[in-house]
Amino acid sequence: MSERDEIRRIVAEILELPLTELDDGASFTEVYFADSLERYRIVLALETFFDLHFPPEALDKIQSVESAERAIRALPAGR
């Protein structure tokens, strides 16, 4: 599975959505009505799965599958 596919899988699981209904550019909060706990769970799941740690300033920027992928790629090598 690609990095994006794994991100999609994690997000869909936490938001309890079928993968087919998940739009990569859609806002977790504005389109899927995710609350702060669900967003926090998404970030934690991404950190766990990809074995990385997002800096605090990146947390508010993770609003969609696309922004999560950008945040992961912006981390230095070795994460």
Biopython code that builds the backbone (N, CA, C, O; Angstrom):
import numpy as np
from Bio.PDB.StructureBuilder import StructureBuilder

atoms = [
    (1, "MET", "N", (0.829, -1.188, 0.000)),
    (1, "MET", "CA", (0.000, 0.000, 0.000)),
    (1, "MET", "C", (0.870, 1.245, 0.000)),
    (1, "MET", "O", (1.931, 1.274, 0.623)),
    (2, "SER", "N", (0.421, 2.256, -0.691)),
    (2, "SER", "CA", (1.166, 3.515, -0.717)),
    (2, "SER", "C", (0.935, 4.288, 0.580)),
    (2, "SER", "O", (0.032, 3.978, 1.357)),
    (3, "GLU", "N", (1.761, 5.285, 0.788)),
    (3, "GLU", "CA", (1.620, 6.138, 1.968)),
    (3, "GLU", "C", (0.229, 6.758, 2.015)),
    (3, "GLU", "O", (-0.420, 6.764, 3.062)),
    (4, "ARG", "N", (-0.225, 7.275, 0.882)),
    (4, "ARG", "CA", (-1.555, 7.901, 0.843)),
    (4, "ARG", "C", (-2.644, 6.873, 1.127)),
    (4, "ARG", "O", (-3.603, 7.180, 1.835)),
    (5, "ASP", "N", (-2.518, 5.676, 0.599)),
    (5, "ASP", "CA", (-3.511, 4.636, 0.862)),
    (5, "ASP", "C", (-3.599, 4.318, 2.351)),
    (5, "ASP", "O", (-4.689, 4.104, 2.883)),
    (6, "GLU", "N", (-2.453, 4.290, 3.018)),
    (6, "GLU", "CA", (-2.443, 4.023, 4.464)),
    (6, "GLU", "C", (-3.081, 5.172, 5.229)),
    (6, "GLU", "O", (-3.830, 4.944, 6.179)),
    (7, "ILE", "N", (-2.792, 6.401, 4.824)),
    (7, "ILE", "CA", (-3.416, 7.561, 5.461)),
    (7, "ILE", "C", (-4.928, 7.487, 5.281)),
    (7, "ILE", "O", (-5.684, 7.697, 6.230)),
    (8, "ARG", "N", (-5.360, 7.191, 4.071)),
    (8, "ARG", "CA", (-6.803, 7.078, 3.795)),
    (8, "ARG", "C", (-7.440, 5.994, 4.659)),
    (8, "ARG", "O", (-8.528, 6.190, 5.201)),
    (9, "ARG", "N", (-6.775, 4.863, 4.787)),
    (9, "ARG", "CA", (-7.309, 3.758, 5.575)),
    (9, "ARG", "C", (-7.487, 4.174, 7.028)),
    (9, "ARG", "O", (-8.520, 3.904, 7.640)),
    (10, "ILE", "N", (-6.464, 4.837, 7.577)),
    (10, "ILE", "CA", (-6.508, 5.283, 8.966)),
    (10, "ILE", "C", (-7.636, 6.292, 9.175)),
    (10, "ILE", "O", (-8.422, 6.168, 10.114)),
    (11, "VAL", "N", (-7.710, 7.278, 8.306)),
    (11, "VAL", "CA", (-8.732, 8.317, 8.436)),
    (11, "VAL", "C", (-10.135, 7.720, 8.309)),
    (11, "VAL", "O", (-11.022, 8.026, 9.106)),
    (12, "ALA", "N", (-10.326, 6.881, 7.319)),
    (12, "ALA", "CA", (-11.646, 6.270, 7.115)),
    (12, "ALA", "C", (-12.062, 5.435, 8.320)),
    (12, "ALA", "O", (-13.226, 5.443, 8.719)),
    (13, "GLU", "N", (-11.112, 4.721, 8.889)),
    (13, "GLU", "CA", (-11.413, 3.892, 10.058)),
    (13, "GLU", "C", (-11.839, 4.753, 11.245)),
    (13, "GLU", "O", (-12.824, 4.441, 11.914)),
    (14, "ILE", "N", (-11.114, 5.822, 11.506)),
    (14, "ILE", "CA", (-11.417, 6.669, 12.659)),
    (14, "ILE", "C", (-12.718, 7.441, 12.449)),
    (14, "ILE", "O", (-13.502, 7.600, 13.385)),
    (15, "LEU", "N", (-12.953, 7.919, 11.229)),
    (15, "LEU", "CA", (-14.175, 8.670, 10.957)),
    (15, "LEU", "C", (-15.359, 7.757, 10.621)),
    (15, "LEU", "O", (-16.473, 8.220, 10.379)),
    (16, "GLU", "N", (-15.086, 6.449, 10.614)),
    (16, "GLU", "CA", (-16.118, 5.444, 10.324)),
    (16, "GLU", "C", (-16.800, 5.714, 8.980)),
    (16, "GLU", "O", (-18.025, 5.779, 8.879)),
    (17, "LEU", "N", (-15.959, 5.869, 7.956)),
    (17, "LEU", "CA", (-16.424, 6.117, 6.590)),
    (17, "LEU", "C", (-15.941, 5.012, 5.668)),
    (17, "LEU", "O", (-14.852, 4.473, 5.861)),
    (18, "PRO", "N", (-16.747, 4.669, 4.661)),
    (18, "PRO", "CA", (-16.215, 3.780, 3.622)),
    (18, "PRO", "C", (-15.132, 4.533, 2.845)),
    (18, "PRO", "O", (-15.247, 5.737, 2.619)),
    (19, "LEU", "N", (-14.097, 3.827, 2.445)),
    (19, "LEU", "CA", (-13.021, 4.464, 1.677)),
    (19, "LEU", "C", (-13.544, 5.167, 0.433)),
    (19, "LEU", "O", (-12.997, 6.189, 0.019)),
    (20, "THR", "N", (-14.582, 4.633, -0.155)),
    (20, "THR", "CA", (-15.129, 5.220, -1.383)),
    (20, "THR", "C", (-15.754, 6.590, -1.142)),
    (20, "THR", "O", (-15.919, 7.362, -2.087)),
    (21, "GLU", "N", (-16.100, 6.904, 0.093)),
    (21, "GLU", "CA", (-16.713, 8.198, 0.410)),
    (21, "GLU", "C", (-15.699, 9.231, 0.884)),
    (21, "GLU", "O", (-16.059, 10.381, 1.133)),
    (22, "LEU", "N", (-14.453, 8.839, 1.010)),
    (22, "LEU", "CA", (-13.415, 9.733, 1.523)),
    (22, "LEU", "C", (-12.784, 10.507, 0.372)),
    (22, "LEU", "O", (-12.220, 9.921, -0.552)),
    (23, "ASP", "N", (-12.888, 11.835, 0.440)),
    (23, "ASP", "CA", (-12.280, 12.728, -0.542)),
    (23, "ASP", "C", (-10.961, 13.226, 0.046)),
    (23, "ASP", "O", (-10.947, 13.805, 1.132)),
    (24, "ASP", "N", (-9.864, 13.007, -0.657)),
    (24, "ASP", "CA", (-8.532, 13.331, -0.125)),
    (24, "ASP", "C", (-8.353, 14.804, 0.226)),
    (24, "ASP", "O", (-7.567, 15.135, 1.114)),
    (25, "GLY", "N", (-9.062, 15.682, -0.450)),
    (25, "GLY", "CA", (-8.908, 17.108, -0.197)),
    (25, "GLY", "C", (-9.927, 17.680, 0.769)),
    (25, "GLY", "O", (-9.842, 18.852, 1.135)),
    (26, "ALA", "N", (-10.884, 16.878, 1.184)),
    (26, "ALA", "CA", (-11.966, 17.366, 2.042)),
    (26, "ALA", "C", (-11.503, 17.543, 3.482)),
    (26, "ALA", "O", (-10.747, 16.729, 4.014)),
    (27, "SER", "N", (-11.967, 18.611, 4.094)),
    (27, "SER", "CA", (-11.634, 18.909, 5.485)),
    (27, "SER", "C", (-12.302, 17.910, 6.420)),
    (27, "SER", "O", (-13.491, 17.616, 6.297)),
    (28, "PHE", "N", (-11.505, 17.394, 7.360)),
    (28, "PHE", "CA", (-12.056, 16.461, 8.340)),
    (28, "PHE", "C", (-13.201, 17.111, 9.119)),
    (28, "PHE", "O", (-14.216, 16.471, 9.390)),
    (29, "THR", "N", (-13.032, 18.379, 9.477)),
    (29, "THR", "CA", (-14.037, 19.028, 10.314)),
    (29, "THR", "C", (-15.190, 19.616, 9.520)),
    (29, "THR", "O", (-16.344, 19.495, 9.931)),
    (30, "GLU", "N", (-14.902, 20.249, 8.392)),
    (30, "GLU", "CA", (-15.955, 20.928, 7.640)),
    (30, "GLU", "C", (-16.807, 19.984, 6.813)),
    (30, "GLU", "O", (-18.005, 20.223, 6.658)),
    (31, "VAL", "N", (-16.236, 18.936, 6.285)),
    (31, "VAL", "CA", (-16.992, 18.016, 5.430)),
    (31, "VAL", "C", (-17.475, 16.796, 6.208)),
    (31, "VAL", "O", (-18.613, 16.356, 6.041)),
    (32, "TYR", "N", (-16.604, 16.251, 7.059)),
    (32, "TYR", "CA", (-16.953, 15.020, 7.777)),
    (32, "TYR", "C", (-17.336, 15.272, 9.232)),
    (32, "TYR", "O", (-17.624, 14.331, 9.972)),
    (33, "PHE", "N", (-17.339, 16.541, 9.645)),
    (33, "PHE", "CA", (-17.767, 16.947, 10.982)),
    (33, "PHE", "C", (-16.994, 16.244, 12.097)),
    (33, "PHE", "O", (-17.552, 15.908, 13.141)),
    (34, "ALA", "N", (-15.710, 16.031, 11.858)),
    (34, "ALA", "CA", (-14.861, 15.425, 12.880)),
    (34, "ALA", "C", (-14.679, 16.409, 14.031)),
    (34, "ALA", "O", (-14.463, 17.602, 13.817)),
    (35, "ASP", "N", (-14.767, 15.897, 15.237)),
    (35, "ASP", "CA", (-14.529, 16.766, 16.393)),
    (35, "ASP", "C", (-13.039, 16.729, 16.739)),
    (35, "ASP", "O", (-12.255, 16.036, 16.090)),
    (36, "SER", "N", (-12.667, 17.482, 17.763)),
    (36, "SER", "CA", (-11.245, 17.579, 18.111)),
    (36, "SER", "C", (-10.676, 16.237, 18.556)),
    (36, "SER", "O", (-9.504, 15.957, 18.301)),
    (37, "LEU", "N", (-11.468, 15.410, 19.206)),
    (37, "LEU", "CA", (-10.993, 14.097, 19.628)),
    (37, "LEU", "C", (-10.698, 13.203, 18.416)),
    (37, "LEU", "O", (-9.687, 12.502, 18.398)),
    (38, "GLU", "N", (-11.559, 13.226, 17.425)),
    (38, "GLU", "CA", (-11.316, 12.421, 16.216)),
    (38, "GLU", "C", (-10.076, 12.914, 15.480)),
    (38, "GLU", "O", (-9.284, 12.109, 14.989)),
    (39, "ARG", "N", (-9.904, 14.225, 15.402)),
    (39, "ARG", "CA", (-8.699, 14.760, 14.748)),
    (39, "ARG", "C", (-7.454, 14.344, 15.515)),
    (39, "ARG", "O", (-6.443, 13.983, 14.913)),
    (40, "TYR", "N", (-7.522, 14.392, 16.841)),
    (40, "TYR", "CA", (-6.396, 13.977, 17.674)),
    (40, "TYR", "C", (-6.107, 12.488, 17.468)),
    (40, "TYR", "O", (-4.945, 12.090, 17.386)),
    (41, "ARG", "N", (-7.144, 11.675, 17.384)),
    (41, "ARG", "CA", (-6.963, 10.239, 17.150)),
    (41, "ARG", "C", (-6.319, 9.981, 15.786)),
    (41, "ARG", "O", (-5.500, 9.071, 15.654)),
    (42, "ILE", "N", (-6.679, 10.765, 14.780)),
    (42, "ILE", "CA", (-6.075, 10.626, 13.453)),
    (42, "ILE", "C", (-4.579, 10.910, 13.539)),
    (42, "ILE", "O", (-3.768, 10.138, 13.029)),
    (43, "VAL", "N", (-4.215, 12.014, 14.182)),
    (43, "VAL", "CA", (-2.802, 12.382, 14.305)),
    (43, "VAL", "C", (-2.032, 11.305, 15.064)),
    (43, "VAL", "O", (-0.953, 10.896, 14.636)),
    (44, "LEU", "N", (-2.580, 10.843, 16.187)),
    (44, "LEU", "CA", (-1.906, 9.798, 16.958)),
    (44, "LEU", "C", (-1.750, 8.515, 16.152)),
    (44, "LEU", "O", (-0.700, 7.875, 16.205)),
    (45, "ALA", "N", (-2.780, 8.137, 15.409)),
    (45, "ALA", "CA", (-2.713, 6.916, 14.597)),
    (45, "ALA", "C", (-1.661, 7.049, 13.503)),
    (45, "ALA", "O", (-0.941, 6.093, 13.216)),
    (46, "LEU", "N", (-1.567, 8.228, 12.892)),
    (46, "LEU", "CA", (-0.545, 8.456, 11.867)),
    (46, "LEU", "C", (0.853, 8.381, 12.478)),
    (46, "LEU", "O", (1.755, 7.772, 11.903)),
    (47, "GLU", "N", (1.027, 8.999, 13.639)),
    (47, "GLU", "CA", (2.331, 8.955, 14.302)),
    (47, "GLU", "C", (2.716, 7.514, 14.645)),
    (47, "GLU", "O", (3.868, 7.117, 14.471)),
    (48, "THR", "N", (1.767, 6.752, 15.123)),
    (48, "THR", "CA", (2.038, 5.365, 15.491)),
    (48, "THR", "C", (2.338, 4.517, 14.267)),
    (48, "THR", "O", (3.333, 3.793, 14.240)),
    (49, "PHE", "N", (1.484, 4.601, 13.257)),
    (49, "PHE", "CA", (1.659, 3.755, 12.074)),
    (49, "PHE", "C", (2.969, 4.059, 11.349)),
    (49, "PHE", "O", (3.702, 3.146, 10.971)),
    (50, "PHE", "N", (3.256, 5.343, 11.160)),
    (50, "PHE", "CA", (4.445, 5.735, 10.401)),
    (50, "PHE", "C", (5.682, 5.913, 11.279)),
    (50, "PHE", "O", (6.749, 6.262, 10.773)),
    (51, "ASP", "N", (5.556, 5.678, 12.586)),
    (51, "ASP", "CA", (6.655, 5.790, 13.533)),
    (51, "ASP", "C", (7.345, 7.151, 13.422)),
    (51, "ASP", "O", (8.540, 7.242, 13.142)),
    (52, "LEU", "N", (6.557, 8.203, 13.649)),
    (52, "LEU", "CA", (7.061, 9.565, 13.559)),
    (52, "LEU", "C", (6.413, 10.419, 14.633)),
    (52, "LEU", "O", (5.536, 9.962, 15.366)),
    (53, "HIS", "N", (6.852, 11.655, 14.715)),
    (53, "HIS", "CA", (6.272, 12.602, 15.666)),
    (53, "HIS", "C", (6.111, 13.947, 14.966)),
    (53, "HIS", "O", (7.078, 14.520, 14.462)),
    (54, "PHE", "N", (4.879, 14.438, 14.943)),
    (54, "PHE", "CA", (4.628, 15.747, 14.342)),
    (54, "PHE", "C", (4.971, 16.840, 15.353)),
    (54, "PHE", "O", (4.660, 16.702, 16.536)),
    (55, "PRO", "N", (5.604, 17.920, 14.906)),
    (55, "PRO", "CA", (5.819, 19.054, 15.807)),
    (55, "PRO", "C", (4.467, 19.701, 16.118)),
    (55, "PRO", "O", (3.539, 19.600, 15.316)),
    (56, "PRO", "N", (4.345, 20.358, 17.263)),
    (56, "PRO", "CA", (3.061, 20.943, 17.656)),
    (56, "PRO", "C", (2.444, 21.855, 16.597)),
    (56, "PRO", "O", (1.225, 21.863, 16.424)),
    (57, "GLU", "N", (3.267, 22.618, 15.893)),
    (57, "GLU", "CA", (2.728, 23.550, 14.891)),
    (57, "GLU", "C", (2.116, 22.837, 13.683)),
    (57, "GLU", "O", (1.335, 23.439, 12.946)),
    (58, "ALA", "N", (2.454, 21.584, 13.475)),
    (58, "ALA", "CA", (1.901, 20.828, 12.343)),
    (58, "ALA", "C", (0.505, 20.283, 12.640)),
    (58, "ALA", "O", (-0.255, 19.981, 11.720)),
    (59, "LEU", "N", (0.172, 20.160, 13.921)),
    (59, "LEU", "CA", (-1.088, 19.509, 14.286)),
    (59, "LEU", "C", (-2.311, 20.221, 13.724)),
    (59, "LEU", "O", (-3.236, 19.567, 13.241)),
    (60, "ASP", "N", (-2.331, 21.537, 13.779)),
    (60, "ASP", "CA", (-3.484, 22.280, 13.254)),
    (60, "ASP", "C", (-3.537, 22.273, 11.737)),
    (60, "ASP", "O", (-4.582, 22.557, 11.152)),
    (61, "LYS", "N", (-2.425, 21.953, 11.098)),
    (61, "LYS", "CA", (-2.387, 21.939, 9.636)),
    (61, "LYS", "C", (-2.898, 20.624, 9.055)),
    (61, "LYS", "O", (-3.171, 20.544, 7.857)),
    (62, "ILE", "N", (-3.029, 19.612, 9.872)),
    (62, "ILE", "CA", (-3.504, 18.314, 9.382)),
    (62, "ILE", "C", (-5.027, 18.338, 9.395)),
    (62, "ILE", "O", (-5.672, 18.036, 10.399)),
    (63, "GLN", "N", (-5.578, 18.711, 8.240)),
    (63, "GLN", "CA", (-7.023, 18.912, 8.106)),
    (63, "GLN", "C", (-7.668, 17.987, 7.081)),
    (63, "GLN", "O", (-8.893, 17.930, 6.974)),
    (64, "SER", "N", (-6.845, 17.267, 6.331)),
    (64, "SER", "CA", (-7.356, 16.402, 5.262)),
    (64, "SER", "C", (-6.321, 15.316, 4.985)),
    (64, "SER", "O", (-5.216, 15.349, 5.527)),
    (65, "VAL", "N", (-6.678, 14.371, 4.154)),
    (65, "VAL", "CA", (-5.721, 13.337, 3.758)),
    (65, "VAL", "C", (-4.522, 13.987, 3.074)),
    (65, "VAL", "O", (-3.375, 13.642, 3.358)),
    (66, "GLU", "N", (-4.792, 14.929, 2.172)),
    (66, "GLU", "CA", (-3.708, 15.595, 1.451)),
    (66, "GLU", "C", (-2.782, 16.359, 2.397)),
    (66, "GLU", "O", (-1.561, 16.295, 2.258)),
    (67, "SER", "N", (-3.363, 17.081, 3.360)),
    (67, "SER", "CA", (-2.510, 17.845, 4.279)),
    (67, "SER", "C", (-1.747, 16.915, 5.220)),
    (67, "SER", "O", (-0.633, 17.238, 5.633)),
    (68, "ALA", "N", (-2.320, 15.783, 5.559)),
    (68, "ALA", "CA", (-1.598, 14.796, 6.377)),
    (68, "ALA", "C", (-0.400, 14.257, 5.606)),
    (68, "ALA", "O", (0.690, 14.114, 6.160)),
    (69, "GLU", "N", (-0.604, 13.964, 4.345)),
    (69, "GLU", "CA", (0.498, 13.471, 3.515)),
    (69, "GLU", "C", (1.599, 14.531, 3.404)),
    (69, "GLU", "O", (2.782, 14.205, 3.497)),
    (70, "ARG", "N", (1.217, 15.792, 3.207)),
    (70, "ARG", "CA", (2.211, 16.882, 3.129)),
    (70, "ARG", "C", (2.973, 17.004, 4.449)),
    (70, "ARG", "O", (4.190, 17.192, 4.450)),
    (71, "ALA", "N", (2.263, 16.899, 5.565)),
    (71, "ALA", "CA", (2.906, 17.016, 6.883)),
    (71, "ALA", "C", (3.923, 15.895, 7.097)),
    (71, "ALA", "O", (5.003, 16.128, 7.640)),
    (72, "ILE", "N", (3.575, 14.687, 6.673)),
    (72, "ILE", "CA", (4.496, 13.563, 6.807)),
    (72, "ILE", "C", (5.729, 13.778, 5.939)),
    (72, "ILE", "O", (6.852, 13.546, 6.385)),
    (73, "ARG", "N", (5.526, 14.217, 4.711)),
    (73, "ARG", "CA", (6.650, 14.417, 3.789)),
    (73, "ARG", "C", (7.532, 15.599, 4.194)),
    (73, "ARG", "O", (8.700, 15.662, 3.811)),
    (74, "ALA", "N", (6.977, 16.535, 4.965)),
    (74, "ALA", "CA", (7.741, 17.720, 5.390)),
    (74, "ALA", "C", (8.678, 17.392, 6.544)),
    (74, "ALA", "O", (9.571, 18.182, 6.851)),
    (75, "LEU", "N", (8.496, 16.262, 7.180)),
    (75, "LEU", "CA", (9.357, 15.897, 8.297)),
    (75, "LEU", "C", (10.738, 15.502, 7.778)),
    (75, "LEU", "O", (10.858, 14.931, 6.694)),
    (76, "PRO", "N", (11.777, 15.807, 8.553)),
    (76, "PRO", "CA", (13.129, 15.436, 8.115)),
    (76, "PRO", "C", (13.287, 13.918, 8.045)),
    (76, "PRO", "O", (12.537, 13.174, 8.676)),
    (77, "ALA", "N", (14.249, 13.485, 7.287)),
    (77, "ALA", "CA", (14.526, 12.047, 7.170)),
    (77, "ALA", "C", (14.778, 11.485, 8.556)),
    (77, "ALA", "O", (15.403, 12.132, 9.397)),
    (78, "GLY", "N", (14.291, 10.288, 8.787)),
    (78, "GLY", "CA", (14.418, 9.683, 10.094)),
    (78, "GLY", "C", (13.260, 10.033, 11.007)),
    (78, "GLY", "O", (13.058, 9.395, 12.040)),
    (79, "ARG", "N", (12.504, 11.045, 10.626)),
    (79, "ARG", "CA", (11.291, 11.504, 11.289)),
    (79, "ARG", "C", (11.437, 11.523, 12.775)),
    (79, "ARG", "O", (10.498, 11.887, 13.483)),
]
sb = StructureBuilder()
sb.init_structure("model")
sb.init_model(0)
sb.init_chain("A")
sb.init_seg("    ")
for serial, (resi, resn, name, xyz) in enumerate(atoms, 1):
    if name == "N":
        sb.init_residue(resn, " ", resi, " ")
    sb.init_atom(name, np.array(xyz, "f"), 0.0, 1.0, " ", f" {name:<3s}", serial, name[0])
structure = sb.get_structure()
